[in-house]
Amino acid sequence: MSDTTSFDLIVVGGGPVGLSCGWQAAARGQRTLVMDRYGFFNERCGTSGAERHWRVQYTQEDLSRLTLEAVPLWRSLESRVERTLIHHIGSLWFGDTEVQTNEGQICETMRVMDRLDLPYEAMTAKEIERRYGFADLPSHYAGFLQPDGGVIDVRGTLAALYGLAQQHGCALHAGERALGIFPDADGVTIHTDRTTYRAAKVVLANGAGVNDLLGPLGASLDIRLYEMALVSLRRQQADIDFPFWFVFQQPTEEDTNLFYGFGRNPWSPSDLVRLGPVFEVNPLPDAESATGTPDPRHVERLSSWVGNHMPGLDPAPVQTSTCLAALPADPERQFYLGLMRDLVPHGEHLVVYSSGWGFKFVPLLGEICVDLALQGRTAHDISRLGPAISMEVEQ
Ligand SMILES: Cc1cc2nc3c(=O)[nH]c(=O)nc-3n(C[C@H](O)[C@H](O)[C@H](O)COP(=O)(O)OP(=O)(O)OC[C@H]3O[C@@H](n4cnc5c(N)ncnc54)[C@H](O)[C@@H]3O)c2cc1C
């Protein structure tokens, strides 16, 4: 076997998590390949759009702790590329404080923040209206502003990770698709649409496509795919800006009735702001079924909420697009993250990360996947993130 087709680590999927793995493995001296079927920086999978929510508050304490463990890695990434990637414009959660959503629950999250000594400012509906220009919120709505939260620069992060992976000598193959993985006692053989490789270890960071490779091994993950609408609106009051905001509401018969939005992106001169519904309805049969065009009803529901509650924005959409969300079917589970040991024969050579709201964890996910691939364990507590997947926590 020649050196050109043999690697210490092959990462399938060159989204932010795959690139983070590529950077961190190559920085540890591993001969590493990252391949992506659609090419790097593509907008066809789970990472389309310019921004993501950064937050440290979670209803689950272990996830809050993981965000705090991600902070030094983000700082290190920022200092290496001399660019701010997380902008701390604040994270505002408000609405029905008892409602349980995929994002979490307001009351319980405030208790977690108390336990972890995280700062926040509790706010009534009236205070939220006065400070941020929302209007006609139901009077029982309440919430909090967490000042460390904010917005992550997606394209800046991808460029930073790609550049660092390249600097450390990671091979980056755009437009190459993994077709099959075959673990054995000594490593893994990967067939792609170009060639065949051998690797000591493989990380599957291919998001919604993970079951294309795990399915034939008899180990499909129970994930649901949703094509979620992204909607850009124009601000019509220059003096109002928003932190990141998320409104928690009782579901309707039609959908989950959840909406979120960003303020102006600090790195962009645009006067448009991006909002979205979080409707986990009408799951797609597979990633290839995504159309790139949002469901008009979802855009209409968002516009209508904005028309009723955000007079600072023109509710007529200026731009719309979609993003493919892969989410665990079990709402109690946040991600699939771990070694495939015990799940497929020779799964000790395979690490998987897929699904969930993972952007805020990107540098940490890279570190954890590489730890698991190279050492079979990680110092971070991920014990609850993949109970069906075998993993060890370093003592
Ligand atoms: C609407 C929306 C809003 C979100 N908001 C937030 C947020 O505010 N905060 C947050 O933290 N997270 C958020 N997320 C989640 C976050 O964006 C994702 O977790 C993250 O971007 C996924 O990155 P990834 O690298 O795991 O996957 P992806 O970006 O999906 O990358 C997977 C890559 O694998 C490639 N691939 C697939 N199959 C193969 C194959 N067989 N061979 C080779 N390559 C393959 C694909 O081309 C793709 O580029 C949001 C997601 C959505 C959809």
The ligand as a MOL file (V3000), in Angstrom:
LIG
                    3D

  0  0  0     0  0            999 V3000
M  V30 BEGIN CTAB
M  V30 COUNTS 53 58 0 0 0
M  V30 BEGIN ATOM
M  V30 1 C -31.3820 26.1440 10.7190 0
M  V30 2 C -30.2550 25.7200 11.6110 0
M  V30 3 C -29.8770 26.5420 12.6650 0
M  V30 4 C -28.8420 26.1520 13.5140 0
M  V30 5 N -28.5120 26.9650 14.5420 0
M  V30 6 C -27.5160 26.6160 15.3750 0
M  V30 7 C -27.1230 27.5140 16.3980 0
M  V30 8 O -27.6640 28.6170 16.5000 0
M  V30 9 N -26.1210 27.1320 17.2270 0
M  V30 10 C -25.4810 25.9210 17.0880 0
M  V30 11 O -24.5810 25.6480 17.8850 0
M  V30 12 N -25.8190 25.0690 16.1030 0
M  V30 13 C -26.8130 25.3950 15.2430 0
M  V30 14 N -27.1530 24.5640 14.2180 0
M  V30 15 C -26.4370 23.3000 14.0660 0
M  V30 16 C -25.1020 23.4980 13.3800 0
M  V30 17 O -25.2250 24.3740 12.2870 0
M  V30 18 C -24.6040 22.1370 12.9340 0
M  V30 19 O -24.5240 21.3010 14.0750 0
M  V30 20 C -23.2350 22.1960 12.2950 0
M  V30 21 O -23.1150 23.2640 11.3820 0
M  V30 22 C -23.0180 20.8760 11.5770 0
M  V30 23 O -21.6790 20.7790 11.1620 0
M  V30 24 P -21.1170 19.3520 10.7270 0
M  V30 25 O -19.7050 19.5810 10.3370 0
M  V30 26 O -21.4210 18.3380 11.7670 0
M  V30 27 O -22.0340 18.9140 9.4890 0
M  V30 28 P -22.2530 19.5170 8.0370 0
M  V30 29 O -21.9780 20.9650 7.9720 0
M  V30 30 O -23.5910 19.0270 7.6010 0
M  V30 31 O -21.1210 18.8290 7.1990 0
M  V30 32 C -21.1720 17.4830 6.7970 0
M  V30 33 C -20.3860 17.3920 5.5170 0
M  V30 34 O -20.2690 16.0190 5.1680 0
M  V30 35 C -20.2530 15.9360 3.7720 0
M  V30 36 N -20.6070 14.5640 3.4140 0
M  V30 37 C -21.7780 13.9270 3.6210 0
M  V30 38 N -21.7020 12.6520 3.2160 0
M  V30 39 C -20.4400 12.4830 2.7310 0
M  V30 40 C -19.7580 11.3830 2.1610 0
M  V30 41 N -20.3480 10.1800 2.0180 0
M  V30 42 N -18.4760 11.5600 1.7460 0
M  V30 43 C -17.8590 12.7620 1.8920 0
M  V30 44 N -18.4810 13.8440 2.4250 0
M  V30 45 C -19.7420 13.6930 2.8550 0
M  V30 46 C -21.2570 16.9690 3.3020 0
M  V30 47 O -20.9790 17.4040 2.0040 0
M  V30 48 C -21.0710 18.0750 4.3410 0
M  V30 49 O -20.2630 19.1360 3.8600 0
M  V30 50 C -28.1660 24.9220 13.3230 0
M  V30 51 C -28.5270 24.1070 12.2590 0
M  V30 52 C -29.5640 24.4940 11.4070 0
M  V30 53 C -29.9300 23.5930 10.2910 0
M  V30 END ATOM
M  V30 BEGIN BOND
M  V30 1 1 1 2
M  V30 2 1 2 3
M  V30 3 2 2 52
M  V30 4 2 3 4
M  V30 5 1 4 5
M  V30 6 1 4 50
M  V30 7 2 5 6
M  V30 8 1 6 7
M  V30 9 1 6 13
M  V30 10 2 7 8
M  V30 11 1 7 9
M  V30 12 1 9 10
M  V30 13 2 10 11
M  V30 14 1 10 12
M  V30 15 2 12 13
M  V30 16 1 13 14
M  V30 17 1 14 15
M  V30 18 1 14 50
M  V30 19 1 15 16
M  V30 20 1 16 17
M  V30 21 1 16 18
M  V30 22 1 18 19
M  V30 23 1 18 20
M  V30 24 1 20 21
M  V30 25 1 20 22
M  V30 26 1 22 23
M  V30 27 1 23 24
M  V30 28 2 24 25
M  V30 29 1 24 26
M  V30 30 1 24 27
M  V30 31 1 27 28
M  V30 32 2 28 29
M  V30 33 1 28 30
M  V30 34 1 28 31
M  V30 35 1 31 32
M  V30 36 1 32 33
M  V30 37 1 33 34
M  V30 38 1 33 48
M  V30 39 1 34 35
M  V30 40 1 35 36
M  V30 41 1 35 46
M  V30 42 1 36 37
M  V30 43 1 36 45
M  V30 44 2 37 38
M  V30 45 1 38 39
M  V30 46 1 39 40
M  V30 47 2 39 45
M  V30 48 1 40 41
M  V30 49 2 40 42
M  V30 50 1 42 43
M  V30 51 2 43 44
M  V30 52 1 44 45
M  V30 53 1 46 47
M  V30 54 1 46 48
M  V30 55 1 48 49
M  V30 56 2 50 51
M  V30 57 1 51 52
M  V30 58 1 52 53
M  V30 END BOND
M  V30 END CTAB
M  END
